């Protein structure tokens, strides 16, 4: 990973990759959601509201994957002092928070017609809400440290500590008697309880949103690296 | 109760959120890279 520690080398890859990820992601999202909204089957229990799953589940996965990315970046910053790790962590935080909020909102909209309630303080929903608060806290801490000219060590420690919420979210439907259903998708062959006609658009949607997420992270990293370059140049000019 | 208003609201919120963060990030990137390029051209 230290091969890409040099911003110039990183940017050489990031520039073309941003467009590829963005456009490929957008195309897959359109295909998957087009199918999900207009062509996909209704569920015999959930009815038409099953169509919300094609946006809700990818948003949930990305909310959790985002914090996994933050925790990984934090570890790289603290242990290996990778120069781009802090930039990556901060770049992931905003889209991670947005997709977590989308997950909570779409989950509420799915819950009203199916469970009869927009919200329930069960293990899964509460721990996802905690994740959103963690993202907001991370962003506030990162901004405060940057303003004081800090390296972002406290932010990185927060990023690592917050990762404890991820297994809580994942296992909440097993540990507690929750309203939210248990996992329907398993990567062990034959043990998914979701029908194939719903599984493939869900996986395509998840892939599409993941590629778009990658493009957003790269855009935010490129923006921060450019701002750092301007700041450094202005400081140099002021001292001359 | 029809489920369709909830489905449309969910898709609209997702489109708003995803497009919003994408466009915001793109605009921030273009602005920052343009500033860096302009500063780099100064003697």
HADDOCK unambig.tbl for C-alpha pairs under 7 A between the chains (distance, minus, plus):
assign (segid A and resid 48 and name CA) (segid B and resid 3 and name CA) 6.15 0.50 0.50
assign (segid A and resid 49 and name CA) (segid B and resid 3 and name CA) 5.70 0.50 0.50
assign (segid A and resid 49 and name CA) (segid B and resid 7 and name CA) 6.24 0.50 0.50
assign (segid A and resid 51 and name CA) (segid B and resid 7 and name CA) 6.84 0.50 0.50
assign (segid A and resid 52 and name CA) (segid B and resid 7 and name CA) 5.77 0.50 0.50
assign (segid A and resid 52 and name CA) (segid B and resid 10 and name CA) 6.51 0.50 0.50
assign (segid A and resid 55 and name CA) (segid B and resid 14 and name CA) 6.94 0.50 0.50
assign (segid A and resid 95 and name CA) (segid B and resid 21 and name CA) 6.62 0.50 0.50
assign (segid A and resid 98 and name CA) (segid B and resid 17 and name CA) 6.54 0.50 0.50
assign (segid A and resid 102 and name CA) (segid B and resid 14 and name CA) 6.01 0.50 0.50
assign (segid A and resid 102 and name CA) (segid B and resid 17 and name CA) 6.98 0.50 0.50
assign (segid A and resid 106 and name CA) (segid B and resid 10 and name CA) 5.02 0.50 0.50
assign (segid A and resid 109 and name CA) (segid B and resid 6 and name CA) 5.48 0.50 0.50
assign (segid A and resid 109 and name CA) (segid B and resid 10 and name CA) 6.39 0.50 0.50
assign (segid A and resid 110 and name CA) (segid B and resid 6 and name CA) 6.90 0.50 0.50
assign (segid A and resid 113 and name CA) (segid B and resid 3 and name CA) 6.27 0.50 0.50
assign (segid A and resid 216 and name CA) (segid B and resid 22 and name CA) 5.88 0.50 0.50
assign (segid A and resid 216 and name CA) (segid B and resid 25 and name CA) 6.32 0.50 0.50
assign (segid A and resid 219 and name CA) (segid B and resid 25 and name CA) 5.93 0.50 0.50
assign (segid A and resid 219 and name CA) (segid B and resid 26 and name CA) 6.10 0.50 0.50
assign (segid A and resid 219 and name CA) (segid B and resid 29 and name CA) 5.71 0.50 0.50
assign (segid A and resid 220 and name CA) (segid B and resid 25 and name CA) 5.77 0.50 0.50
assign (segid A and resid 220 and name CA) (segid B and resid 29 and name CA) 6.40 0.50 0.50
assign (segid A and resid 222 and name CA) (segid B and resid 29 and name CA) 6.14 0.50 0.50
assign (segid A and resid 223 and name CA) (segid B and resid 28 and name CA) 6.10 0.50 0.50
assign (segid A and resid 223 and name CA) (segid B and resid 29 and name CA) 4.14 0.50 0.50
assign (segid A and resid 223 and name CA) (segid B and resid 32 and name CA) 5.36 0.50 0.50
assign (segid A and resid 223 and name CA) (segid B and resid 33 and name CA) 6.56 0.50 0.50
assign (segid A and resid 226 and name CA) (segid B and resid 32 and name CA) 5.46 0.50 0.50
assign (segid A and resid 226 and name CA) (segid B and resid 33 and name CA) 5.36 0.50 0.50
assign (segid A and resid 226 and name CA) (segid B and resid 36 and name CA) 5.75 0.50 0.50
assign (segid A and resid 227 and name CA) (segid B and resid 32 and name CA) 5.68 0.50 0.50
assign (segid A and resid 229 and name CA) (segid B and resid 36 and name CA) 6.62 0.50 0.50
assign (segid A and resid 230 and name CA) (segid B and resid 36 and name CA) 5.36 0.50 0.50
assign (segid A and resid 230 and name CA) (segid B and resid 39 and name CA) 7.00 0.50 0.50
